[in-house]
Amino acid sequence: YIILMLVCANCRNTRTQQVAESATNQSINFIENDWVKAQTLAKQSNKLIFIDVYATWCGPCTQLKKTTFRNPKVSEFFNSNFINLSIDAEKGIGPQISSAYGVAAYPTLLFVKPDGKSVLYAEGFMPSDYLIDLGKQALQSN
C-alpha cells in the first residue's frame, strides 16, 4: 500500500491522488507535551495513555512519525483505544517524564494508566503490525 502511494503520488488520476493524500494525512492524534491534559482525558474516558517519547534529532523517531504513526490501521487502533501523548524528551515536561519512566533511548513508547502507573514499555522504531500488537498487549495487561 505504501508503495502504491509512492507510485501514485505523481500520477494524473485524481481519484488515486485523493486516496493517497487522505491516507497520508491520517495519523495518530497526539496531544503535544501536555501531561496534565492527557491524564485528565484518560481519567474521563477510562483509557490508557500511550506516550511517544522522542528527540527532535532522532532518526528512528522521525521515521516512526512518518511511517508507522501514519498507517491507517495504526491510527484507527490508537485513536480508538488510547489517549495519545507525544513528548519531546528535551523540552518542557520531557526531562521529568523521561526521568520518571527511566527513558534511556529514543524513541521510547510507554503505556501508562491515568494515575501514571506504568503498564508497558518499549524502545526503538517498530513497524505497524508490531505497534498494534504492543497496543493490544498493553490493553490486556491493564
N, C-alpha and C positions, 0 to 999 in steps of 0.2 A: 504493500500500500504506500509506503513512504517512497519507494522507487517510482511508483506511478505518479505521485505528486511532483517529484523532481522532474520527470519526463514531461508531465503535462503543464508545468508552470509556464512554459514558453509556447505551448500550442495555441491555436486560434479558436478552438472550440470553447465558446463562452460558458457552457454548462460545466465542462470539465474544470475550467478556471475557477468558477464559483465554488465547486465542491472542494477543490484543493485549497482555496482561500479560507473557506469556513472550517475545514479540518485543521488548517494551520493556526487559525485564531482560537481554537478550542484549547483550553488548558486547565490545570488545577487552579481553582480560585484561592489565592493565598492572601491572608492578612499579612501586611508587611510590618515587621518589627514591633508589634503591639501585643505583648504577652497578656496584659490585663484584658484587652478586648477578646482575645482568643479564649481565655479562661471563662469570661462571662458568657460568651456564646456557647461554649462547651457545656457549662452548667445548665444553661437554659434549654439546650437541645439534648442533654444527656449523651453526648458524643465524646469520643477520644479526640485529643489534639494531635495532629500529625505535624511535626516540626522539621522543616528543612533548614539545617544549619550550614551555611555556606560562607565562602570568602570570595570577594569580587575577582581576585587574581587566580582562582582555582579553575583549571581546565575541566576536570570531571564535573564540577558544579555547573559550569556553563553548559556542558553537553547534556546534563540531566535536565536542565531547564529547557533547552532547545528541542530535545527529543522525547524522553520518557514522560515528562510532565505535560507534554502537548499531545500525547497519544489519546485518542477519543475514549478508549476503554478505561485507561488510567484516570483521566479527568472525570469521567462519569462515576467511576467507583469511589474515588477520593472525595469528590464534591458531595456525593450522597451519604457517605459514611463517616466523614471526619470534619472537624474544624481544622483548616489548613493554615499553618503559620510559617512564614519564611523569615529567617533571622540571619542578618549579616553578623557573623561572629566577631567582627572587629569594630562594630559601631553600636551606639545606644545600649540596649539591653543585652546585646550579643555576648559580650565577655562574661556577664553574670550567668546567662543561660548555659554558655559553654562550660563554665566552671561548675555549675550546679549539677550538670549531667555528665561531667567527665569527658567532654568532647576533646579528642586527640587528633582527629583527622577530618578532612573535608572532602566531599560532603558527609555530614552525619545526619541520619534520618532517625527521628525519635517519635515514639508514640507514647503519649502520657495521658493520664486521667485529668479531669478538670482541676483536681486538687494538687496537681503537679507530680503525683506518684508515677514513676516510670513503668511502662508496660513492656516496651520492646525497643531495641537499639540496633542500628545497622550503620555501616560505613561504606563509602565509595559509590561510584556510579553503578547503576543496575538497569537492565532493560525492562521494558514494560511488564512482561509476564512475571518477572521476579518481584517487581514492586507491588503488583496486585497480590501475589502470594504472600508477601510480607504484610500487607494490609489485612488480609484475611487472617493471618496468624495473630496479628495484634487484636483483632476483634474477638477471636476465640480465647485469647489469653485474658481478656478483660473481665 
